[in-house]
Amino acid sequence: MRRILFIINLLLPLLIVAQSKIAVYNSQDVFNALPDKAAAEAKLKATSDKLQAEYKMLQADFDKKYAEYQAIATDPATPAAIRDRRMQEVQEGDRRIQAYQKQAAAELRTREAELMTPITAAIQAAVQEVGDQNGYDLILDVAKTPVSYRSANVTDITPQVKQKLGL
């Protein structure tokens, strides 16, 4: 009796999965086909370029202060108070650059999320609609989910998702 229950417990999930309707799609393929992607990437690049220009300005200022410090650091006639003040300026410049790099990276991530969220939400809505219309129990994104094996019986709904998005 235990053996029969054990076998039933092993086979029951397989029977359930065998009755499920499963599909796949490639979100990267859909994303790359969207015209909104190019506009979002252009805006992101513009933000990145502005942040990079500011970084270059900070770096140039730092390089100037560092060169000035090196010039006086080796001069024995320079009083220690001046050398110390210039060393503090160099250290402060380095701290400003590091703080700016962290702030710029965070701002760029925020901007990317702001620009890409509506696009990914539209893709997800289209996938949901295709899934509901066709009665799929599970839809896997092959661009994000590693699929070790996919039988020929699994439906690829990428073209339907693109159609829902007007592509």
N, C-alpha and C positions, 0 to 999 in steps of 0.2 A: 504493500500500500504506500509506504514512504517513497519507494522507488518511482511509483507512478506519479505521485504528487511532485516529486523532484523533476521528473521529465516534463510534466505539464508546466511547471514554473519556468523551465528553461525554454520551452517552445512557445509559450504564450506571447512574450514580447516579439518574437519573430513573426508570429501570425498577425499581430497588430501592425507592425512595420510593413508587412507585405501588403496590407490593405490601405496603407497611407499613400496619398498622392504627393509626390515630391518633385520639386523643380529646382533649377539652378539659374543664376544669371550672373553677369560680370559687371559689377558696379563701376569698375575702372573704365571699361569700354563705353558704358553709358555716359559716365562723367566726362570722358574725353570728347564725346560727340556733342555735348551741350554747348550752345553759343555763349551762355552765361559764364562758362568756365573761362573763356578768353578775357572777358571784361573783368572778372574777379581777379584773375592773375595779373592783368595790367594795373589794376588799382593796388594790388599787393606789391607789385614791383615799384610803383611810384612811391609808396610809403617806405619801402626798403631803401630806395635811392636817397630819399630825404634823410633817413636815419644814418645812412652810410656817409653822406656829405657832412653831417654834423660830427660824426665820429672822426672823419679825416681832419676836420678843423681842430677838434680836441687833441688829436694825435700830433698835429703840427705844432700846436701851442706847447704840448709836453716836450716834444723834441727840441724846441727852441730853449725852453727852460733847462732841460737836461744838458744841452751843449754849453749853455752859460755856466751851469754848475761845474761841469768838467773843466772848463777854462779856469775857474777860480779855485777849484779844489786842489789843484796841483801847484798853485802859486803860493809859496811860503809867506809872501808879503800880505796876503789876504787875511784879515782878522777872523778869528774863529766865529764870532757872532754873525758875520756876513755869510761864511760857509754854512753855518747851521741853518740860517734863515733860507738860503737857497736850497739846501737839502730838504727842508720842510716843504718848500714850494714844489719840488720835484715829487716828493712823496704824496702831497695833496693832489697834484696833477694825476698821478698814477691811480689814486683812490677815485678821483672823478671819472677817469676813463673806465675803470672796472664797474663803478656804479652805473654809468651810462650804458655800458654793454648789457648789463642785466636788465635795465629798464627798457632798452631798445628791443631786446629779445622778447621780453614779456609783451611789449606793445605790438610787436609783429605777430606773435602768436594770437593775441586778442583780435587783431585786425583780420587775420586769416580765418579765425573761427566766425567772426562777424560776416565775412564775405562768403564763406563756404557753407555755413549752416543752412541758408535757404535752398541752396543747390542740392545738398544731401537730403534735406527734408522733402524736396520735390521728387527726388529719385525714390525715396522710401515710400512716399504716398503712391507713386505709380506702381511700385512693386506690390504694395498692399492691395491696390485696386485690381491688378492682374490676378493676384492670388485669390481674392474674394470672388471675382468673376468666373474663375476657372476651377474653383473648389480645391485649391492646393492646401495640404496640411502643413507642409514645410517647404520653405524656399531658402536655399543656401546661396550665399554670395561667394562665388569661386575666387574672386579677387582677394577676399579677406579670410576665408575659411579654407584651410588646407583639406582637400578632398583626396583621399588615398586612392579611391576607386569610384568610378561613375559608370554605371551600366548605360547601354544605349536606350534603355527604357525611361531614363530620367529626361524630362523635358527642359530644354534651355529656353527661358522666357525673355532673354535679353532683347530680341527684336520686338516683342510685345511691349516691354517697358519703354523702349525707345519710341514706339508708336504713341504710347500714352503721353509721352513728353513732347510729341510733335516733331520728332526727328525722322 
